[in-house]
Amino acid sequence: MMRKIFTLLLFIIFLSSPFLFLQAQNTEILTIATYYPAPSGVYQNLRLFPTAAAPLTACDSADEEGTMYYNNDTNQLMVCRETSPLNFNWQPVGAGFWTQAGNFLYSNDSDWNVGIGTDNPQRKLHIVGSDNGTPSVLSIQNIDTTDGNGLCLSYRGVTTGVGADNFAEFASVKSRFVNHSASGRVGALDFHVAGPGGSIASTPAMTIDGNWNVGIGIGTGTPQAKIDVAGGVRVGQVDADGNGAGQCDATGCTANNAGTLRYCSNTIQYCDNNTWKSIGGGQFGGVFIRKKAGGAPSCSSNTCVAKNPYTDSCSCPAGYSVYDGNAAFSSNLWCGADYYKLCQCYK
């Protein structure tokens, strides 16, 4: 009995298949269902008729939720889904996380942290590379091979106030390809910042060229030394180890930091492997006067009555020695009960 029923169903399906085919080609709705105890089936392919027009079924209620059609204009498989309570819309499959609008693609959750190579991203974009650093963690390529062109990473923020751009560029780092030749490629990095006028400068504030020369404030020019500065350079009162702002420690000058500059005792000093020496002071390092009642004073003690203008004290700058005793350029001037000594600093 069951065999006869099954044979009859096959015959009915066979007779109706041309009608179903014509209906499908006319983008009608076809519902496929199976009923127990009929054998379960496996469908290897399911084709939805391509269309760029709106589907016959409106996506406006829970009754249509899950309905799909293929849009051959956008090459997307569309599904009817509830985008907000009691609000149903056609959206591309997988659009629960992303939204595509024209040429824009963005996440539907603004609180997302996106991780690449990590399942625990700590920032809006967190990329973790391999242990040995190969390949690069992040690589950005410009396929334009014109010399002078490059890539720009910009840093933007929201501005406020009357006439504000709302979304403005504050700084940028540009990689510039000076020479694209594979055998002699040369690159440079340009750093741009927004000035007092509010707009980012078209000329870089700092440049690092292919010879590892650094230019600061030189504009679009090429730095001519390891540090090429258009303007003044300030040197602080610290020792060679960077300790003690305002101090003039005699130590800290070694062969490892020979050539280090510092400002100390109203002079620019340099480290010559083991001693701080003043620049431009020549042999002379200033004079000072000490006094002592009833006897000759020492240049290293007793009362200071006239300070050395180079140190603002009765002492010599770092790297200088003092003439004492009866040596030349030191003298005892007797006046009443006090003795005065003129002490001169020298190299």
C-alpha positions as CSV (number, residue, x, y, z in Angstrom):
1,M,0.0,0.0,0.0
2,M,2.8,2.5,1.0
3,R,4.6,1.7,-2.3
4,K,1.6,2.6,-4.3
5,I,1.1,5.9,-2.5
6,F,4.8,6.7,-3.0
7,T,4.6,5.9,-6.7
8,L,1.5,8.1,-7.1
9,L,3.3,11.0,-5.4
10,L,6.3,10.7,-7.7
11,F,3.9,10.7,-10.7
12,I,2.2,13.9,-9.5
13,I,5.5,15.6,-8.9
14,F,6.7,14.6,-12.4
15,L,3.6,16.0,-14.0
16,S,3.8,19.3,-12.0
17,S,7.5,19.9,-12.4
18,P,7.2,22.0,-15.6
19,F,4.6,24.2,-13.9
20,L,6.9,24.6,-10.8
21,F,9.8,25.5,-13.1
22,L,7.8,28.2,-14.9
23,Q,6.6,29.5,-11.6
24,A,10.1,29.7,-10.2
25,Q,11.4,31.5,-13.3
26,N,8.6,34.1,-12.8
27,T,10.0,34.6,-9.2
28,E,7.0,33.1,-7.5
29,I,7.3,31.7,-4.0
30,L,8.0,28.0,-3.7
31,T,7.8,26.3,-0.3
32,I,9.5,23.0,0.0
33,A,8.4,20.8,2.9
34,T,8.7,17.1,3.9
35,Y,6.3,15.3,6.2
36,Y,7.0,12.4,8.6
37,P,7.2,9.5,7.9
38,A,8.6,10.4,4.5
39,P,12.3,9.7,4.2
40,S,14.6,12.6,5.1
41,G,16.5,14.1,2.2
42,V,19.8,16.0,1.7
43,Y,20.0,18.9,-0.7
44,Q,23.4,19.5,-2.2
45,N,22.4,22.8,-3.9
46,L,19.7,25.3,-3.5
47,R,19.4,28.1,-6.1
48,L,17.6,31.3,-5.4
49,F,16.5,33.1,-8.6
50,P,18.6,36.3,-9.0
51,T,16.8,39.6,-8.9
52,A,17.6,43.2,-8.4
53,A,14.0,44.1,-7.8
54,A,12.3,44.1,-4.4
55,P,11.2,40.6,-3.4
56,L,7.5,39.6,-3.7
57,T,7.4,39.1,0.0
58,A,7.6,42.3,2.1
59,C,9.9,42.2,5.2
60,D,7.6,43.9,7.7
61,S,6.6,41.3,10.3
62,A,7.8,38.3,12.2
63,D,5.9,36.1,9.7
64,E,8.6,36.9,7.1
65,E,11.6,36.7,9.4
66,G,14.2,34.4,7.9
67,T,13.0,34.8,4.3
68,M,15.9,35.1,1.9
69,Y,16.5,36.2,-1.7
70,Y,19.6,36.8,-3.8
71,N,20.2,40.4,-5.0
72,N,22.3,40.1,-8.2
73,D,22.8,43.9,-8.3
74,T,24.8,44.0,-5.1
75,N,25.8,40.3,-5.2
76,Q,24.4,39.8,-1.7
77,L,22.3,37.1,-0.1
78,M,19.6,39.1,1.7
79,V,17.6,37.9,4.7
80,C,14.6,39.4,6.5
81,R,15.6,40.0,10.1
82,E,14.4,42.0,13.2
83,T,16.9,44.9,13.4
84,S,15.1,46.5,16.4
85,P,12.1,45.5,18.4
86,L,9.2,45.0,16.0
87,N,11.2,46.6,13.2
88,F,12.0,44.2,10.3
89,N,14.3,45.0,7.3
90,W,16.2,43.3,4.5
91,Q,19.9,43.0,5.4
92,P,22.8,41.1,3.9
93,V,23.5,37.7,5.5
94,G,26.0,38.3,8.3
95,A,25.0,41.9,8.7
96,G,24.3,41.3,12.4
97,F,27.8,42.5,13.2
98,W,28.6,44.8,10.2
99,T,26.8,47.4,8.1
100,Q,27.7,48.1,4.5
101,A,26.5,51.5,3.1
102,G,27.9,52.3,-0.3
103,N,31.7,52.2,0.0
104,F,31.5,52.2,3.8
105,L,31.8,49.2,6.0
106,Y,31.5,49.6,9.8
107,S,30.6,47.6,12.9
108,N,27.2,47.9,14.4
109,D,28.7,48.1,17.9
110,S,30.8,51.2,18.6
111,D,32.3,49.6,21.7
112,W,34.0,46.8,19.8
113,N,37.7,46.0,20.3
114,V,39.0,44.2,17.2
115,G,41.7,41.6,17.6
116,I,43.9,40.1,14.9
117,G,46.1,37.3,16.2
118,T,44.6,37.7,19.7
119,D,41.3,36.7,21.4
120,N,41.7,39.4,24.0
121,P,42.1,42.8,22.2
122,Q,42.8,45.6,24.6
123,R,42.4,48.5,22.1
124,K,40.1,49.4,19.2
125,L,42.6,47.6,17.0
126,H,45.0,45.1,18.6
127,I,47.4,43.2,16.3
128,V,49.7,40.4,17.6
129,G,52.3,39.1,15.3
130,S,54.5,36.0,15.4
131,D,57.2,35.5,18.0
132,N,60.1,36.2,15.7
133,G,58.6,39.4,14.2
134,T,58.3,37.9,10.7
135,P,56.3,38.8,8.8
136,S,55.7,42.4,9.8
137,V,52.8,42.9,12.3
138,L,51.3,45.6,10.1
139,S,52.2,46.4,6.5
140,I,50.6,49.2,4.4
141,Q,51.4,49.5,0.7
142,N,50.9,52.2,-1.9
143,I,51.0,50.7,-5.4
144,D,51.8,54.1,-7.0
145,T,55.5,54.0,-8.0
146,T,55.9,57.7,-8.6
147,D,58.9,59.0,-6.7
148,G,57.9,61.5,-4.0
149,N,54.6,59.8,-3.2
150,G,54.0,57.7,-0.2
151,L,51.6,56.8,2.6
152,C,50.1,58.9,5.4
153,L,49.0,57.9,8.9
154,S,46.9,60.7,10.3
155,Y,45.9,61.4,13.9
156,R,42.5,63.1,14.1
157,G,40.2,64.3,16.9
158,V,36.9,66.1,17.4
159,T,37.1,69.9,17.6
160,T,34.7,72.2,19.3
161,G,33.7,75.9,18.9
162,V,32.1,78.1,16.3
163,G,33.1,77.0,12.8
164,A,34.9,73.9,14.0
165,D,35.6,71.1,11.5
166,N,34.3,68.6,14.1
167,F,36.6,65.9,12.8
168,A,40.0,67.4,12.1
169,E,43.6,66.3,11.6
170,F,46.0,67.2,14.3
171,A,49.2,65.4,13.2
172,S,50.4,62.9,10.6
173,V,53.3,60.7,9.8
174,K,54.1,60.3,6.1
175,S,56.3,57.7,4.6
176,R,57.8,59.2,1.4
177,F,59.4,57.1,-1.3
178,V,62.3,59.2,-2.6
179,N,63.5,56.4,-5.0
180,H,61.4,53.4,-6.0
181,S,64.3,51.5,-7.6
182,A,64.6,48.0,-6.2
183,S,68.4,48.2,-6.3
184,G,68.6,51.7,-4.8
185,R,65.4,52.4,-3.0
186,V,65.5,55.3,-0.6
187,G,62.7,56.4,1.8
188,A,62.0,59.1,4.3
189,L,59.7,59.9,7.1
190,D,58.0,63.3,7.4
191,F,56.2,64.4,10.6
192,H,53.5,67.0,10.3
193,V,51.6,68.8,13.1
194,A,48.8,71.3,13.3
195,G,50.0,74.8,14.0
196,P,48.3,77.8,15.9
197,G,46.1,78.4,12.9
198,G,44.4,75.1,13.4
199,S,45.3,73.4,10.2
200,I,48.0,70.9,9.7
201,A,51.1,72.3,8.1
202,S,51.9,71.3,4.5
203,T,55.6,71.2,5.2
204,P,57.0,68.7,7.8
205,A,58.0,69.7,11.3
206,M,60.6,67.0,11.3
207,T,62.2,64.7,8.6
208,I,64.2,61.6,8.8
209,D,65.9,60.9,5.5
210,G,67.5,57.7,4.0
211,N,70.9,58.6,5.5
212,W,69.4,58.7,9.0
213,N,69.9,62.4,9.1
214,V,67.2,64.2,11.2
215,G,66.0,67.7,10.1
216,I,63.9,69.8,12.5
217,G,62.2,72.9,11.3
218,I,64.0,72.8,7.9
219,G,60.8,72.5,5.9
220,T,61.0,70.4,2.7
221,G,64.7,70.6,2.5
222,T,67.1,67.6,3.0
223,P,68.9,67.5,6.4
224,Q,72.7,68.0,5.9
225,A,73.9,66.5,9.2
226,K,72.8,63.8,11.7
227,I,70.8,66.6,13.4
228,D,70.0,69.7,11.3
229,V,68.0,72.3,13.2
230,A,66.6,75.5,11.8
231,G,66.6,77.5,15.0
232,G,68.0,77.4,18.5
233,V,68.8,74.3,20.6
234,R,68.4,74.3,24.4
235,V,70.8,72.3,26.6
236,G,69.7,71.8,30.2
237,Q,71.7,71.9,33.4
238,V,72.1,68.1,33.8
239,D,75.0,65.7,34.0
240,A,75.7,63.2,31.3
241,D,73.4,60.6,32.8
242,G,70.5,63.1,32.7
243,N,70.4,63.6,36.5
244,G,70.0,66.7,38.5
245,A,68.4,69.5,36.6
246,G,70.2,72.7,37.5
247,Q,73.1,70.9,39.0
248,C,76.7,71.0,37.8
249,D,78.0,67.6,38.9
250,A,81.7,67.2,38.1
251,T,81.1,63.4,37.6
252,G,79.2,61.6,34.9
253,C,81.7,62.3,32.1
254,T,83.0,59.0,30.6
255,A,84.3,57.7,27.3
256,N,80.8,56.3,26.7
257,N,79.2,59.7,26.5
258,A,82.1,61.8,25.2
259,G,80.8,64.7,23.2
260,T,77.8,65.2,25.4
261,L,76.8,68.9,25.8
262,R,75.3,70.6,28.9
263,Y,74.7,74.1,30.2
264,C,76.4,74.7,33.5
265,S,77.8,77.6,35.5
266,N,76.6,80.0,32.7
267,T,78.7,78.2,30.1
268,I,78.2,75.5,27.6
269,Q,80.3,72.5,28.5
270,Y,81.2,69.3,26.8
271,C,82.5,65.9,28.0
272,D,86.0,65.1,26.7
273,N,86.0,61.4,27.8
274,N,86.6,62.1,31.5
275,T,86.2,65.8,32.3
276,W,83.6,68.5,31.7
277,K,85.2,71.5,29.8
278,S,83.7,74.8,28.8
279,I,83.2,75.7,25.1
280,G,84.6,79.1,24.0
281,G,86.1,79.9,27.4
282,G,89.7,79.6,26.3
283,Q,92.3,79.5,29.1
284,F,90.4,82.0,31.3
285,G,87.6,80.8,33.6
286,G,87.0,83.9,35.7
287,V,88.3,85.3,39.0
288,F,87.0,85.5,42.6
289,I,88.3,87.1,45.8
290,R,88.4,85.6,49.3
291,K,89.6,87.3,52.6
292,K,90.9,86.2,55.9
293,A,91.6,88.3,59.1
294,G,95.2,88.2,60.3
295,G,96.6,86.1,57.6
296,A,96.7,85.0,53.9
297,P,93.4,83.4,52.8
298,S,93.1,80.2,50.7
299,C,91.3,80.1,47.4
300,S,89.5,77.0,48.6
301,S,88.2,78.4,51.9
302,N,87.7,81.5,54.0
303,T,85.2,84.3,53.3
304,C,84.0,84.9,49.8
305,V,83.8,88.6,49.1
306,A,83.7,88.7,45.3
307,K,82.1,85.9,43.3
308,N,83.2,84.4,40.0
309,P,80.7,85.6,37.4
310,Y,81.0,82.3,35.6
311,T,79.9,80.3,38.6
312,D,78.1,82.9,40.8
313,S,80.3,81.7,43.6
314,C,83.9,81.7,44.8
315,S,84.8,78.6,42.7
316,C,86.0,77.7,39.2
317,P,83.8,76.2,36.4
318,A,84.1,72.4,36.0
319,G,87.3,71.5,34.1
320,Y,89.2,74.6,35.4
321,S,91.9,74.9,38.1
322,V,92.7,77.8,40.4
323,Y,96.0,79.5,41.0
324,D,96.6,79.6,44.8
325,G,99.5,80.6,47.1
326,N,102.2,82.7,45.6
327,A,101.5,81.5,42.1
328,A,101.1,83.8,39.2
329,F,97.8,85.7,38.9
330,S,97.2,85.4,42.7
331,S,98.1,88.1,45.1
332,N,97.7,89.1,48.7
333,L,96.5,92.7,49.2
334,W,97.0,93.9,52.8
335,C,94.4,96.4,54.1
336,G,94.3,96.8,57.8
337,A,93.7,93.5,59.6
338,D,92.2,91.7,56.7
339,Y,94.1,89.9,53.9
340,Y,92.5,89.5,50.4
341,K,93.5,87.0,47.8
342,L,92.6,87.3,44.1
343,C,92.1,83.8,42.7
344,Q,92.1,83.1,39.0
345,C,90.6,80.1,37.2
346,Y,92.6,78.6,34.3
347,K,93.0,75.5,32.1
